[in-house]
Amino acid sequence: MADAGPSAAADGPPPLPGEAPPLPPDAAGAPLAGAAAAEAAAAQPPPPAPDDGAGPASASEAPLPAEDEEEEDPLVVAQREREAAERAKQAAPEIPPYDEDALKEFYTDLKDAEREGEVNRILSAFKLNPFEQMNLHNDATPEEVRRQYRKISLMVHPDKCKHPRAKDAFEVIGAAQKAILDEEQRAKLAFLLDHAKEEVKKEWKKAAKGDAATRLAALMNEEGKQGVEAAYEQTEEFHEAWRLKARDVLARAEWRRRKLTKRIEEEETRAKAEYKEEREAAKAQAKHEKKWEKTRDERVGSWRDFVSGKAAKKQKTGGLKPPKMKESDSERRYVQRPVGEQHRPPPPRHAGPQPKTRDDY
């Protein structure tokens, strides 16, 4: 009877229905505590449900916990959750850990592909429209242009992009931003873009004139047809049509500008050639006059020498003169005749009287 005391004290009273059995004591007879108590509690089987002979009760008929019932030990709950997570982890398929270096390399290659694609887009864009080179709408504001330039310049910068023509693309967008932000160039560009916009609107009005859907939309819109037109101008379809029409307008304007420039250059070349010829002619005339003035004394002296030499020769010949030829003998052909009759043939013989001439008077 002396040995029954400690055993009965250790076993304690039997547990009530619905309560967890008490934890077994350790070898020394002291109750377990801490982690050991949690492991021992998890190893105990769940308490059997009370059987009142009415069969298993439904979830709605389950008895509500009493207000004064003691809460479950948090250590036991944590241990049970850890075991459940461990069982779920063992049941789940094993996924090999990803290679962080390979993932970084993949994203790097993806960014490089995007950069190279942007370079190709810039270089293949329509060169006469800086808005298209910047990948913006034709009515973008200066603030949008600056923001877009910062974004694209970081993508196509030669230090970050491996494309061989990244430097060319970087220079293209720099020139495009400068052309848009310059007031004079922006005004010229805006004039042509507005003209293209008006052509697109005229084409849309012509196409929507007999469209029943457009008439119905105009009837439902508060502002009528103008409201439908304003809504159409905000769509991507309108901006795409405007972009294509702007290409045509800018190309025709550039062709006219080049043609006019060529004609101006030709006129300038012709004027320069004429001016050069006139200058050469003026130089030749001035050179001739200078030479003429320089040889004036020589010419005057030669004439004086000639005259003096002639007078000396006359004095040397003794003043003899050549004999005069007779003019009275008209029958001789060798006789010198007056100047007016030198080339006139002699009158035939026995021809009768001849009409008088001016020399006969």
Number of C-alpha atoms within 10 A of each C-alpha: 4 6 7 9 10 11 11 10 9 15 13 10 9 8 11 10 12 11 12 15 15 16 16 16 15 12 8 6 11 10 14 17 13 9 12 13 18 20 16 16 22 15 9 13 9 12 13 10 10 11 10 7 6 6 8 12 10 8 7 7 8 9 9 7 8 7 7 6 8 8 7 9 10 10 15 18 13 12 16 16 12 12 13 12 12 12 11 11 11 10 9 9 8 8 6 6 6 8 9 9 8 10 11 11 12 12 11 12 12 11 14 18 15 15 22 19 14 19 25 15 16 23 17 11 15 18 16 15 20 23 23 19 21 21 17 16 16 20 12 11 12 12 10 12 21 13 10 16 19 10 11 19 17 14 22 28 19 17 10 13 20 14 19 11 15 25 15 16 25 21 14 19 23 15 13 20 20 15 17 23 16 10 11 11 12 14 13 10 20 15 11 15 22 15 15 22 22 14 16 21 17 12 12 15 15 11 11 14 11 10 11 10 10 17 16 12 14 17 13 13 13 11 12 14 18 12 15 18 17 11 11 15 16 10 10 11 11 16 19 13 15 22 22 13 19 25 18 12 17 20 16 12 13 13 12 12 12 12 12 12 12 12 12 12 12 12 12 12 12 12 12 12 12 12 12 12 12 12 12 12 12 12 12 12 12 12 12 12 12 11 11 12 11 11 12 11 11 11 12 11 12 12 12 12 12 12 12 12 12 12 11 11 12 13 11 10 9 8 8 9 8 5 6 7 11 12 12 10 12 13 10 11 10 11 14 16 17 10 8 9 11 11 9 9 8 12 12 7 7 6 7 8 7 7 7 8 7 7 8 6 5
